């Protein structure tokens, strides 16, 4: 057997990480919405031009928050691609939803938008496209169909931070989007994720869910 091993991935680091960790420790605030968390929120909101971004412990956590924000109930259906990570589905199944799988396109491995409309039923409560490997789904078609049927879209953008579809940032098309900062992703902090809110009316509910059912965020505005 060869002594050489090809690593699954190599996390990209810029060299200032230890300094920033030391600054956080020195500040005495190493959990919750400390200085660096607030900087990240502001940076992503400005760069993506969205109303609100909330850092989370993982992309899975962000997806679970999205399911709670949408008040997904047992028997509701969510449309998802047949090729994705388990968290895309589990976040909604935990609320009792039934996943409806759509095959993916062979050229992008993304949800096949030509099959979407036929999968929508009166019980469809969300469409969850995944921008696999940072390649954008056909969001113009997906959003048109979703809007025609009044179904919210949650973009699983774990792979696609700062990727674009026709000049527009991935994660800014749907009602919400989720990001991942896992070791295997484009930008990493070891673990972590984010929930992108593209509708201001969802911000307070999202903050309450993130703060374990409390209105703690109000006191830090």
N, C-alpha and C positions, 0 to 999 in steps of 0.2 A: 504494500500500500504506500502511496506517495506520502512523503513527509510534509508536502505543501497543502495548505488548506485555503480555499477561497472563502473569505468571510461573507456572511449573509449581508451585512451592511457595516459601514463605518460612520459613526455619528460625526457630524461636522461641528467643530468647536473653533471659536475665534481667538481664544487665549486670555480673555478678560473674565472668564467665569469665576475663577477663585477670588478675584478681587471683588466682584459684585457680591459673592456669598459673604465675604468678610465684612463688606459694608452693611449688609442686611443684619448679620449677627451683631455688629457694633451698634446698630440702631436700636437693638432690643425688640425688634418687631419682625419675627420670622414666620408668622402664620397670618392667615386672613389677608385682607387687602392692604398690604404694606406699600411702601414707596415704589418698589419695582413692579408690583402688581398694578398699581395705579398708572404707572408710566406705560405699561403694556396696554392697558385698557385705552388710554388716550391715543397711543400710537396707532393701534389697529383701527380705532374709530375714525381717526383722521385719514389714515392711508387708504382704508377701504371705503371711506365716505358712507358710513352706516351710523344709525342712531345709537347703538349700544353693543359693546362686546364685553362678555363676562368670562374671565378665566375660570377654568374648572380643573378638577383633579385628573380628568382624562376626557377623551372624545366620547367614550362610553357614557360618562357622567353627563356630558352635554346632550347626548341623544336621549338619555333618560329624562333630563329636564324638559326637552322638547316634547316628549310624550305627555308629561304631566301638564305642561302649558296648554297643550291641545285638548286636555281632559279626555284622553283616549280611554274607552270603556270596553268591557268584555263584549265580543261580537263585532266590534269595529274592524274594518279591513284597512290594511296599509299596503300600498304597492311598492315593491322593492325589486331590484335586479337579482337575478339568480346567482350572480357571481359577486360576492361581497364578504366582508368579515362578519362574524356572528353578532357583533354588537349592534350593527345596523338594524337587525331584526329583533334581537332580544330586548332592546330598550322598549319596544312597543308591545312585544309579547308579554312582558312582565305586567303590563296593564290589562292584559286579556285580549289583545288584538290578534286577529288572524292575518298572517302574512299572505299576500298574493304575489307570486313570483312571476316576473317577466324575463324572458330570455334576453341575452346581451348581444350586442353587435359584434361580429367577428373582427372588425377593423379597429374598434376602440375598447372593447370589453365593457362598454357602458350599456345601461338600460336602452333597449331598442324602442325608440320613441314611436315607431310605426305600430307597435303592439299595445301602446298605452291606453288609448281610448276604449278599446274592446275589453280591457280589464277593469274599467270603472263600473261600479254598481252603486245602488243607493246607500250601501253601507260603507263605502270608501271614505275614510277620514283623513288620509294623508298619502302623498306621493313622496318617496324618499329616493331620489336619484343619487348615485355615487359617482363622483368624478374620479374614476379609477386611474391610478398612476399620474394624477394631475392633468389628465386629458378631459376637457370639458364635455359634458353631455350636451345634447342638442337642446339647450335651454329655451330657445325661442319657441320651438314646437311644444316642448313639455309645459311651459308656462301658458301658452295659448290654450292647450287642452285643459290644464288644471283650472284656469280662470273660467273657461266655458262651463265647467261642471261645478265651480265653487269649491274646489278641493285644495287645501293648503299644501305647499311644497316645502319640505325640509331637505336642504342639500347636505349630504354627507360629504364634506370637503376635506376629509382627513389627509388626503394626499395632495391637495391642490392649493395650498395657501399661496397667494399672489399669482396663481395661474389665471388665465383669461379665456373667455369665450366671446369672440367677435368684439374684442376691445373692452370688455367689461369683466371686472373681477369675479372669479368663481366665488360662490357663497353670498352673493349680493342679489340674486334673482328671486329666491324663494322667500317665504315668510320668515324663515330662520335657516341657519346653517351651523354646522359643527366643524371644528378644527381639531387636529391632533398635534401634540408636540412630543410624541413617543420617540424613543431612540431611533426608530426606523424611518422617521419622517424627514421632510425637507429641512425643517427647523426644529431643533430638539432642546428640551430641558430635562431629559431623562424620561419623565412622564409628563402628564398634563394635557390640557385641551382648552377649548374655548367654545362658547355659544355666541353666535352672531345673531343679533336681533335686528331685522330690517323693518320692523313696525314698532313705533314708539309706544303704542297701546299695550304692548306685551312686557315692557320693561319692568314695571313694578311687580307683576306676577312672577317674572323670572327671578328678580332679586329676592323675593320672599321664599321661593322654592330653594334657591341657592343658599339662603340663610336659615335653612331648616324650619321654614314656616314662620319666621319672625320678620318684623319690619326693620331690622337692625340697620339696613342700608340708608334709611331715611335720616339717621342721625349723623351720617358721614357725608352728606351732600355739600 
